[in-house]
Amino acid sequence: MMMILLLAAAILWVFVHVGIAGTAVRAGLAERFGEVGFRIGYSLISVVSITLLVMAWQAAPAVSLWFIPDWFRWVTALVMLPALLLFVASVATSNPTAVEGKLGEAGPMGIQRITRHPMLWSFSIWAGLHLLTSGNLAGVLFFGAFLVTSLVGMPSIDSKLAARQPDLWARLAPGTSIIPFKAILGGRNRLALEEIPKLVWIIGVVAWLGLLFGHAWLFGRSALPY
């Protein structure tokens, strides 16, 4: 029964973020209730859906699907560092793909040179790693819901931005990419780590260490690879 509830909660989460935010339904709702009204309602539905998702996941039985070797814990621990750096960089610097985000006069800078969706990539990496390390059906449904919304959200945001602000998109798209480092490897941009504020590196590493050593206390399971 709880697994069915978890499946329903996962579907609700994906529907809210892909079926509403990523489609013409959003425009219709915003026109009817106003932009502010839509954002308030959307925020409330998001909070309800994630609450249901977390509660159902915590109550669901652990139905094992595969075995994770011990060495993969090192992979998870190490790859979570760039995930956290991407998240901190996405919060610390303005990005035109984010709400109220802007593009500087010089074009894509800092983390934007690497990817124009640093926050969604941080969620994708986090969700993908935890889906693999869970090794059970509940983990697949829970983390899979976040992985789907993050990956689908990137091209969805791009298409909406291109339609809403074509001039900005024309300045942003040539020098950036969804896939990290693709624009740089393709010669459309260059790596400039010095443009990323030092505070991003500091906070990112501190957050990584804090989660690494405090994971057992926060979530009941150690993240240490030994």
ABEGO torsion letter per residue (X at the ends): XAAAAAAAAAAAAAAAAAAAAABAAAAAAAAAAEAAAAAAAAAAAAAAAAAAAAAAAAABBBBBABBBBAAAAAAAAAAAAAAAAAAAAAAABBBAABBGBBBBAAEBBEAAAABABAAAAAAAAAAAAAAAAAGBAAAAAAAAAAAAAAAAAAAAAAAAAAAABAAAAAAAAAABBABBGAAAAAGABBBBAAABBAAAAAAAAAAAAAAAAAAAAAAGBBABAX
